[in-house]
Amino acid sequence: MDIALAVVIFIVAFFVIYNIVASRAPSDISGLQQEAERISKEIISQNSSLSLVDGEILNETKILNLSGQNYIELKKKIRIENEFCIYFEDEEGNVINITDASGRYALSIGYPEINISGVPCNFSELNP
């Protein structure tokens, strides 16, 4: 009888802890969603110093300039707390490398410990 009571108490405690943890998850997700929306607005807004577009077209020079900025400073400019990575995909979901006339390219912009297709997020360099 003692073992059965202990098992019931364990199961009840497990479900109580699970519900407490699960109830906090949506607020964390909504905060991330708000920050993602803020980043999106900043990079598509014509009035933002972080804009990556001219009208409706991505400006490769702006992308390369943004990729060269210090990540911590960029995070402050966008006013977000969580780590982020901005990258570009084609219609098939393939990551696009943005290249300028000199051969310099940027795979993505953001926190270097985030990997996109096995490559660190803040990966930019000069092509040989």
GROMACS elastic network, one bead per residue, 0.5 to 0.9 nm:
[ bonds ]
;  ai    aj funct       b0    kb
    1     4     6  0.51760   500
    1     5     6  0.62370   500
    1     6     6  0.86381   500
    2     5     6  0.51401   500
    2     6     6  0.61407   500
    2     7     6  0.86747   500
    3     6     6  0.50430   500
    3     7     6  0.61942   500
    3     8     6  0.86752   500
    4     7     6  0.51370   500
    4     8     6  0.62676   500
    4     9     6  0.86799   500
    5     8     6  0.51395   500
    5     9     6  0.61877   500
    5    10     6  0.85730   500
    6     9     6  0.51196   500
    6    10     6  0.60921   500
    6    11     6  0.86477   500
    7    10     6  0.50218   500
    7    11     6  0.61718   500
    7    12     6  0.86251   500
    8    11     6  0.51535   500
    8    12     6  0.61666   500
    8    13     6  0.85326   500
    9    12     6  0.51551   500
    9    13     6  0.60390   500
    9    14     6  0.85109   500
   10    13     6  0.50980   500
   10    14     6  0.60706   500
   10    15     6  0.87204   500
   11    14     6  0.50247   500
   11    15     6  0.63159   500
   11    16     6  0.86554   500
   12    15     6  0.52624   500
   12    16     6  0.61834   500
   12    17     6  0.86763   500
   13    16     6  0.51049   500
   13    17     6  0.61634   500
   13    18     6  0.84747   500
   14    17     6  0.52976   500
   14    18     6  0.60439   500
   14    19     6  0.86200   500
   15    19     6  0.60384   500
   15    20     6  0.85577   500
   16    19     6  0.52336   500
   16    20     6  0.62958   500
   16    21     6  0.87717   500
   17    20     6  0.51287   500
   17    21     6  0.62554   500
   17    22     6  0.85326   500
   18    21     6  0.52405   500
   18    22     6  0.59744   500
   18    23     6  0.84810   500
   19    22     6  0.50061   500
   19    23     6  0.59139   500
   19    24     6  0.86939   500
   20    23     6  0.53089   500
   20    24     6  0.66954   500
   21    24     6  0.54659   500
   21    25     6  0.67448   500
   22    25     6  0.53473   500
   22    26     6  0.77417   500
   23    26     6  0.66912   500
   23    27     6  0.81417   500
   24    27     6  0.58313   500
   24    28     6  0.67813   500
   25    28     6  0.52174   500
   25    29     6  0.62692   500
   25    30     6  0.87010   500
   26    29     6  0.50066   500
   26    30     6  0.60499   500
   26    31     6  0.86090   500
   27    30     6  0.50351   500
   27    31     6  0.62425   500
   27    32     6  0.87118   500
   28    31     6  0.52239   500
   28    32     6  0.64340   500
   28    33     6  0.86863   500
   29    32     6  0.50853   500
   29    33     6  0.60807   500
   29    34     6  0.86093   500
   30    34     6  0.61123   500
   30    35     6  0.86325   500
   31    34     6  0.51239   500
   31    35     6  0.63301   500
   31    36     6  0.86622   500
   32    35     6  0.51286   500
   32    36     6  0.61361   500
   32    37     6  0.86132   500
   32    82     6  0.73973   500
   33    36     6  0.50303   500
   33    37     6  0.61940   500
   33    38     6  0.86129   500
   34    37     6  0.51028   500
   34    38     6  0.62095   500
   34    39     6  0.87576   500
   35    39     6  0.62555   500
   35    40     6  0.86032   500
   35    78     6  0.88922   500
   35    79     6  0.84989   500
   35    80     6  0.61096   500
   35    81     6  0.81149   500
   35    82     6  0.78205   500
   35    84     6  0.89719   500
   36    39     6  0.51694   500
   36    40     6  0.62190   500
   36    41     6  0.86800   500
   36    80     6  0.89768   500
   36    84     6  0.81215   500
   37    40     6  0.50098   500
   37    41     6  0.61328   500
   37    42     6  0.85772   500
   38    41     6  0.51634   500
   38    42     6  0.61716   500
   38    43     6  0.87728   500
   38    78     6  0.74296   500
   38    79     6  0.84530   500
   38    80     6  0.81647   500
   39    42     6  0.51183   500
   39    43     6  0.62931   500
   39    44     6  0.87198   500
   39    78     6  0.65831   500
   39    79     6  0.89329   500
   39    80     6  0.83796   500
   39    84     6  0.88626   500
   39    86     6  0.86293   500
   40    43     6  0.54212   500
   40    44     6  0.62871   500
   40    45     6  0.84076   500
   41    44     6  0.54063   500
   41    45     6  0.57180   500
   41    48     6  0.86760   500
   41    51     6  0.86117   500
   42    45     6  0.54263   500
   42    46     6  0.85463   500
   42    47     6  0.85157   500
   42    48     6  0.58519   500
   42    49     6  0.80067   500
   42    50     6  0.59530   500
   42    51     6  0.60346   500
   42    52     6  0.86063   500
   42    78     6  0.71613   500
   43    46     6  0.82463   500
   43    48     6  0.71811   500
   43    49     6  0.84266   500
   43    50     6  0.54213   500
   43    52     6  0.51826   500
   43    53     6  0.71925   500
   44    47     6  0.88179   500
   44    48     6  0.79532   500
   44    50     6  0.82475   500
   44    51     6  0.53447   500
   44    52     6  0.61410   500
   44    53     6  0.58449   500
   44    54     6  0.85990   500
   44    55     6  0.87176   500
   44    56     6  0.84197   500
   44    58     6  0.88397   500
   45    48     6  0.54413   500
   45    49     6  0.86683   500
   45    50     6  0.80996   500
   45    51     6  0.56484   500
   45    52     6  0.82109   500
   45    53     6  0.77503   500
   46    49     6  0.82220   500
   46    50     6  0.88704   500
   46    51     6  0.60228   500
   46    52     6  0.84606   500
   46    53     6  0.71788   500
   46    54     6  0.72432   500
   46    55     6  0.74177   500
   47    50     6  0.86437   500
   47    51     6  0.73552   500
   48    51     6  0.52113   500
   49    52     6  0.88447   500
   50    62     6  0.81563   500
   50    66     6  0.72246   500
   50    74     6  0.87990   500
   50    77     6  0.83623   500
   50    78     6  0.81999   500
   51    54     6  0.81433   500
   51    59     6  0.88661   500
   51    62     6  0.74331   500
   51    63     6  0.86447   500
   52    57     6  0.84697   500
   52    58     6  0.57856   500
   52    59     6  0.56388   500
   52    60     6  0.76993   500
   52    61     6  0.84527   500
   52    62     6  0.53835   500
   52    63     6  0.57879   500
   52    66     6  0.82278   500
   53    56     6  0.62200   500
   53    57     6  0.53462   500
   53    59     6  0.51838   500
   53    60     6  0.85862   500
   53    62     6  0.77304   500
   53    63     6  0.87287   500
   54    57     6  0.53270   500
   54    58     6  0.63227   500
   54    59     6  0.61794   500
   55    58     6  0.82453   500
   58    61     6  0.89758   500
   58    62     6  0.82275   500
   58    63     6  0.79316   500
   59    62     6  0.53955   500
   59    63     6  0.63968   500
   59    64     6  0.88546   500
   60    64     6  0.61631   500
   60    65     6  0.85423   500
   60    98     6  0.64493   500
   60    99     6  0.71166   500
   60   100     6  0.66125   500
   61    64     6  0.51541   500
   61    65     6  0.61032   500
   61    66     6  0.85524   500
   61    99     6  0.87724   500
   61   100     6  0.68849   500
   62    65     6  0.50346   500
   62    66     6  0.60536   500
   62    67     6  0.85029   500
   63    66     6  0.51458   500
   63    67     6  0.61016   500
   63    68     6  0.87146   500
   63    98     6  0.77798   500
   63   106     6  0.76592   500
   63   108     6  0.88038   500
   63   109     6  0.82986   500
   64    67     6  0.50244   500
   64    68     6  0.63516   500
   64    98     6  0.76937   500
   64    99     6  0.80895   500
   64   100     6  0.78872   500
   64   104     6  0.79587   500
   64   105     6  0.69321   500
   64   106     6  0.61433   500
   64   109     6  0.89270   500
   64   124     6  0.82371   500
   65    68     6  0.52532   500
   65    69     6  0.68261   500
   66    69     6  0.53884   500
   66    70     6  0.87525   500
   66    74     6  0.82505   500
   66   109     6  0.73126   500
   67    70     6  0.82190   500
   67    71     6  0.85469   500
   67   106     6  0.65198   500
   67   107     6  0.87500   500
   67   108     6  0.70822   500
   67   109     6  0.50737   500
   67   110     6  0.77055   500
   67   122     6  0.70046   500
   67   123     6  0.82059   500
   67   124     6  0.69944   500
   68    71     6  0.86703   500
   68   106     6  0.87268   500
   68   109     6  0.84274   500
   68   122     6  0.87630   500
   68   124     6  0.75808   500
   69    72     6  0.87582   500
   69    73     6  0.74167   500
   69    74     6  0.66291   500
   69   109     6  0.89565   500
   70    73     6  0.53833   500
   70    74     6  0.61095   500
   70    75     6  0.86663   500
   71    75     6  0.60976   500
   71    76     6  0.86694   500
   71   109     6  0.82550   500
   71   110     6  0.61627   500
   71   111     6  0.67050   500
   71   112     6  0.86163   500
   71   122     6  0.83063   500
   72    75     6  0.51029   500
   72    76     6  0.63680   500
   72    77     6  0.87756   500
   72   111     6  0.88560   500
   73    76     6  0.50731   500
   73    77     6  0.62482   500
   73    78     6  0.87465   500
   74    77     6  0.50463   500
   74    78     6  0.62952   500
   74    79     6  0.84836   500
   74   110     6  0.83969   500
   75    78     6  0.52434   500
   75    79     6  0.60195   500
   75    80     6  0.59416   500
   75    81     6  0.74326   500
   75    82     6  0.85500   500
   75    83     6  0.81243   500
   75    84     6  0.84616   500
   75   110     6  0.84827   500
   76    80     6  0.66936   500
   76    81     6  0.83363   500
   77    80     6  0.82336   500
   80    83     6  0.81115   500
   80    84     6  0.89302   500
   83   110     6  0.74702   500
   83   111     6  0.59020   500
   83   114     6  0.84811   500
   84   109     6  0.82611   500
   84   110     6  0.54506   500
   84   111     6  0.57584   500
   84   114     6  0.79208   500
   84   121     6  0.88327   500
   85   108     6  0.67213   500
   85   109     6  0.55686   500
   85   111     6  0.59114   500
   85   112     6  0.82818   500
   85   114     6  0.69989   500
   85   115     6  0.88033   500
   85   116     6  0.86439   500
   85   121     6  0.60632   500
   85   122     6  0.77244   500
   86   108     6  0.55223   500
   86   110     6  0.61166   500
   86   121     6  0.78685   500
   86   122     6  0.89249   500
   87    95     6  0.71049   500
   87    96     6  0.76920   500
   87    97     6  0.88517   500
   87   107     6  0.66717   500
   87   109     6  0.64799   500
   87   110     6  0.86584   500
   87   116     6  0.80473   500
   87   121     6  0.78981   500
   88    93     6  0.88196   500
   88    94     6  0.82537   500
   88    95     6  0.57058   500
   88    96     6  0.54457   500
   88    97     6  0.77881   500
   88    98     6  0.84906   500
   88   107     6  0.78623   500
   88   108     6  0.71820   500
   89    92     6  0.75146   500
   89    93     6  0.52340   500
   89    94     6  0.51677   500
   89    96     6  0.53404   500
   89    97     6  0.89189   500
   90    93     6  0.53996   500
   90    94     6  0.54902   500
   90    95     6  0.66503   500
   90    96     6  0.65204   500
   91    94     6  0.75188   500
   93    96     6  0.89844   500
   94   117     6  0.88558   500
   95   107     6  0.75650   500
   95   108     6  0.88445   500
   95   116     6  0.78659   500
   95   117     6  0.75314   500
   96   106     6  0.89506   500
   96   107     6  0.67245   500
   96   108     6  0.87023   500
   97   105     6  0.63383   500
   97   106     6  0.59606   500
   97   108     6  0.78842   500
   98   104     6  0.82263   500
   98   105     6  0.52098   500
   98   106     6  0.54173   500
   98   107     6  0.64186   500
   98   108     6  0.85376   500
   99   102     6  0.79207   500
   99   103     6  0.57819   500
   99   104     6  0.55525   500
   99   106     6  0.68254   500
   99   107     6  0.89419   500
  100   103     6  0.54760   500
  100   104     6  0.56276   500
  100   105     6  0.64517   500
  101   104     6  0.74571   500
  102   105     6  0.88537   500
  102   126     6  0.82371   500
  102   127     6  0.85118   500
  103   126     6  0.63623   500
  103   127     6  0.55294   500
  103   128     6  0.80717   500
  104   124     6  0.75233   500
  104   125     6  0.60227   500
  104   127     6  0.57778   500
  105   123     6  0.86375   500
  105   124     6  0.57592   500
  105   125     6  0.61495   500
  105   126     6  0.66073   500
  105   127     6  0.72661   500
  106   109     6  0.74463   500
  106   122     6  0.78118   500
  106   123     6  0.61433   500
  106   125     6  0.69921   500
  107   116     6  0.85713   500
  107   119     6  0.82665   500
  107   120     6  0.87065   500
  107   121     6  0.71417   500
  107   122     6  0.73360   500
  107   123     6  0.58235   500
  107   124     6  0.63389   500
  108   116     6  0.81233   500
  108   120     6  0.83342   500
  108   121     6  0.53022   500
  108   122     6  0.56030   500
  108   123     6  0.63405   500
  108   124     6  0.76126   500
  109   112     6  0.83747   500
  109   121     6  0.60257   500
  109   123     6  0.74204   500
  109   124     6  0.84837   500
  110   113     6  0.88514   500
  110   114     6  0.79953   500
  110   121     6  0.57581   500
  110   122     6  0.51301   500
  110   123     6  0.87934   500
  111   114     6  0.58579   500
  111   115     6  0.89173   500
  111   120     6  0.80742   500
  111   121     6  0.59530   500
  111   122     6  0.60331   500
  112   115     6  0.74261   500
  112   119     6  0.89672   500
  112   120     6  0.51526   500
  112   123     6  0.72994   500
  113   120     6  0.59623   500
  113   121     6  0.67343   500
  113   122     6  0.82422   500
  114   119     6  0.82416   500
  114   120     6  0.57816   500
  114   121     6  0.53069   500
  114   122     6  0.82653   500
  115   118     6  0.52815   500
  115   119     6  0.50967   500
  115   121     6  0.53509   500
  115   122     6  0.88964   500
  116   119     6  0.52939   500
  116   120     6  0.63551   500
  116   121     6  0.60128   500
  117   120     6  0.84437   500
  119   122     6  0.86309   500
  119   123     6  0.71776   500
  120   123     6  0.57100   500
  121   124     6  0.88997   500
